[in-house]
Amino acid sequence: MNPQDKIPQPEDSLDELVADAMSSVDDFIKELEAKERDLHITSDLQIEVEQSEYDPRVPNDTVTPPIPKPATETLPDPQQEPATRHEPRLKTRVFELEREVQTLEQRVSQLKAERNDIQEKSDRRLKDFESYKYRMDRERRGSFIDQIANLAGAMLPVLDNLDRAVASVDQEKVRQGGEFQLFYDGVALVNQQVNEVLGEMGVEPIKSVGEHFDPLFHEAVSTEERSDVPHNTISEEMLRGYRIGNRVIRHSLVKVTLGDPAGSTPATDQDPDMAIEAAE
């Protein structure tokens, strides 16, 4: 008896089984490709396999292929990917810009403070300079007036002598003419020129005869009783006085009348008798 006769023979032949297996594999591959197209699976897609899905201790022929995850869960969002990837860099840049803005604001505040300080110092120096100019101008004018007063004080005796010479001439002899008239005219001309020079320098005579007695400009050396003129009126000038503005170079020596004092003498006026006693 042949042993092979006892082995049950398959109903289908081996070629038919191989053909069926190949057709099943082709159908499976086509079906898999169709699913890949539906799920948008490309060659760049990476599938992560967890530890529970793959165990190296299990033989390779028993490992089932992993089921790919849906494309909506694995594919990155093209609109959110750039923002997510550059977010840390943007935050760093924003922080740097904020720090730079703070630094610039501090620098601006410092420059404003320095500018205000410089402006304040400039204003103060300008005021000091204006005060210095005013003080120097006042001192210069005061020094100029002092020099003129000293010069005029030195020339006043000469002018007094010229005035006395002109006043002592007999006008009858002058009207007769001749050499005396020429001499008189020369002395009078010199006297006039000296008065003009002093006038150009600001020196002017103090008015006295007919004026009310003023102790600031006049000095009473004598008195006389008269009823035809008011009380404390200057009736005669003994020595002409001169001044520059309100500054007296020399007081006028005058004679003052003593009339009716009732209601005619101001309280601020100095009594002529008292002025004479003060002069003595």
C-alpha positions in Angstrom: 0.0 0.0 0.0 1.4 3.4 -1.0 1.7 5.8 1.9 0.8 8.8 -0.1 -2.5 7.3 -0.7 -3.4 7.8 2.9 -2.6 11.7 2.8 -5.7 13.6 2.0 -5.2 15.6 -1.1 -6.6 19.2 -1.3 -9.6 19.7 -3.3 -7.9 22.6 -5.2 -4.6 22.3 -6.8 -1.5 24.2 -5.7 -1.5 26.5 -8.7 -5.0 27.5 -8.0 -4.2 28.4 -4.4 -1.2 30.5 -5.5 -3.3 32.3 -8.0 -6.0 33.0 -5.4 -3.4 34.2 -3.0 -1.9 36.6 -5.5 -5.2 37.9 -6.5 -6.0 38.5 -2.8 -2.7 40.4 -2.3 -3.4 42.6 -5.4 -6.8 43.4 -4.2 -5.5 44.3 -0.8 -2.8 46.5 -2.3 -5.3 48.3 -4.4 -7.6 48.8 -1.5 -4.8 50.1 0.6 -3.8 52.6 -2.1 -7.4 53.8 -2.3 -7.4 54.4 1.4 -4.1 56.2 1.2 -5.5 58.5 -1.4 -8.6 59.1 0.7 -6.5 59.9 3.8 -3.9 62.0 1.9 -1.0 59.8 3.0 2.2 60.7 1.2 5.8 59.5 1.5 6.7 62.4 3.7 4.2 61.3 6.4 5.7 60.0 9.5 3.8 57.6 11.7 4.7 57.3 15.4 4.3 53.8 16.8 3.7 53.5 20.5 5.4 50.8 22.6 2.2 48.9 23.0 1.8 48.6 19.2 5.2 47.0 18.6 6.9 44.5 20.9 10.3 43.3 19.7 9.8 40.0 21.6 6.9 39.1 19.3 8.0 37.5 16.1 7.8 39.6 13.0 5.3 37.4 11.3 2.8 38.0 14.1 3.0 41.8 14.2 0.0 43.4 12.7 0.7 46.5 10.7 -0.3 49.7 12.6 -3.3 51.5 11.5 -2.5 55.0 10.4 -4.1 57.9 12.2 -6.5 60.1 10.4 -4.8 62.9 8.5 -6.6 65.6 10.4 -4.8 64.5 13.6 -1.2 64.2 12.2 -1.0 66.8 9.5 0.0 70.3 10.7 -2.2 73.3 10.1 -0.4 75.4 7.4 -2.0 78.6 8.9 -0.9 78.0 12.5 2.5 76.4 11.9 4.5 79.7 11.1 3.0 81.5 14.1 3.7 78.6 16.4 7.2 78.2 15.1 8.1 81.9 15.3 6.2 82.7 18.5 9.3 82.5 20.9 11.4 84.6 18.5 8.6 87.2 18.3 8.3 87.4 22.1 12.0 87.9 22.4 12.0 90.6 19.8 9.1 92.4 21.5 10.8 92.2 24.8 14.0 93.7 23.3 12.0 96.5 21.7 10.3 97.3 25.0 13.6 97.5 26.7 15.0 99.7 24.0 11.9 102.0 24.2 12.4 102.3 28.0 16.1 103.2 27.5 15.2 105.8 24.9 12.5 107.3 27.2 15.1 107.5 30.1 17.6 109.2 27.7 14.9 111.7 26.5 14.1 112.5 30.2 17.7 113.0 31.0 18.2 115.3 27.9 15.2 117.3 28.9 16.5 117.8 32.4 19.9 118.8 31.0 18.2 121.2 28.6 16.2 122.8 31.4 19.3 123.1 33.5 21.2 124.8 30.7 18.3 127.1 30.0 18.0 128.1 33.7 21.8 128.7 33.9 21.6 130.8 30.7 18.7 132.9 31.9 20.5 133.4 35.2 23.7 134.4 33.5 21.8 136.8 31.2 20.2 138.5 34.2 23.5 138.7 35.9 25.0 140.2 32.8 22.2 142.7 32.5 22.6 143.7 36.1 26.4 144.0 35.6 25.9 146.2 32.5 23.5 148.4 34.4 25.8 148.6 37.4 28.8 149.4 35.2 26.9 152.0 33.3 25.8 153.6 36.5 29.3 153.6 37.9 30.7 154.9 34.6 28.2 157.8 34.6 28.8 158.4 38.2 32.6 158.5 37.6 32.0 160.8 34.6 29.9 163.1 36.7 32.5 163.1 39.4 35.3 164.0 36.9 33.2 166.8 35.5 32.3 168.0 39.0 36.0 168.0 39.9 36.9 169.9 36.7 34.1 172.4 37.1 35.0 172.9 40.8 38.5 173.7 39.8 37.3 176.2 37.1 34.7 177.9 39.2 37.1 180.3 40.9 38.4 181.4 37.5 34.8 181.9 36.3 34.0 183.9 39.5 36.9 186.2 38.9 35.8 186.8 35.3 32.3 187.5 36.5 33.6 190.0 39.0 35.8 191.6 36.4 32.9 192.1 34.0 30.6 193.3 36.7 33.0 195.9 38.0 33.5 197.7 34.7 32.0 201.1 34.3 29.6 200.8 31.5 30.0 204.6 30.7 33.6 204.0 29.8 32.6 201.0 27.7 30.2 203.2 25.7 32.9 205.7 25.1 34.8 203.2 23.0 38.5 203.0 22.4 41.1 200.5 23.7 39.2 199.9 27.0 36.2 198.8 25.1 38.2 196.2 23.2 39.7 194.9 26.5 36.3 194.7 28.0 34.9 192.9 25.0 37.8 190.3 25.2 37.2 189.6 28.9 33.4 189.3 28.4 34.0 186.9 25.4 36.3 184.7 27.5 33.7 184.7 30.3 31.0 183.7 27.8 33.1 180.9 26.3 33.8 179.4 29.8 30.1 179.4 30.6 29.3 177.7 27.2 32.0 175.0 27.8 30.5 174.3 31.3 27.0 174.2 29.8 28.1 171.6 27.2 29.5 169.5 30.0 26.1 169.7 31.8 27.1 172.2 34.4 24.5 174.9 34.8 24.1 177.8 37.3 21.5 177.5 40.1 18.7 180.0 39.9 18.6 182.1 43.0 17.3 185.8 42.9 13.6 185.8 43.1 13.3 182.1 43.9 12.1 180.6 47.1 14.8 179.6 49.4 15.7 175.9 49.0 18.4 174.5 51.5 19.2 171.8 49.0 20.6 174.3 46.5 21.0 177.6 48.5 22.9 178.6 51.5 21.7 181.7 53.3 24.5 184.0 54.5 22.4 187.0 55.5 18.8 188.1 55.9 16.9 191.4 55.4 13.4 192.5 56.4 11.2 193.4 53.5 7.5 193.7 53.2 7.3 193.9 49.4 8.4 190.3 48.8 7.2 187.0 50.4 8.9 185.4 53.3 12.0 183.3 52.5 12.5 184.8 49.1 16.1 185.2 47.8 16.7 188.9 47.3 20.4 188.9 46.4 23.0 186.4 45.2 26.4 186.7 46.9 28.1 183.8 45.1 26.6 181.9 42.2 26.1 178.2 42.6 26.4 175.4 40.0 25.0 171.9 39.6 25.0 168.8 37.3 21.4 167.6 37.2 20.4 167.2 40.8 24.0 167.0 42.0 25.2 170.3 43.5 28.7 171.2 42.7 28.6 174.4 44.8 25.7 175.9 46.8 24.6 179.4 46.0 25.4 182.0 48.7 22.3 184.2 49.0 20.5 186.8 51.0 17.0 185.9 52.2 14.1 188.2 53.1 12.2 188.1 56.3 8.6 189.1 55.5 5.4 188.2 57.2 5.9 184.5 58.1 2.2 183.8 58.9 1.1 181.0 56.6 3.8 181.7 54.0 6.6 179.4 55.2 6.2 175.7 54.4 7.0 173.3 57.2 9.7 171.6 55.1 11.7 174.9 54.5 14.7 175.7 56.6 14.6 179.0 58.4 17.3 181.5 57.0 18.5 182.3 60.6 19.1 178.6 61.2 20.8 178.3 57.8 23.1 181.2 58.7 24.0 179.6 62.1 24.7 176.3 60.4 26.9 178.0 57.9 28.9 179.8 60.6 
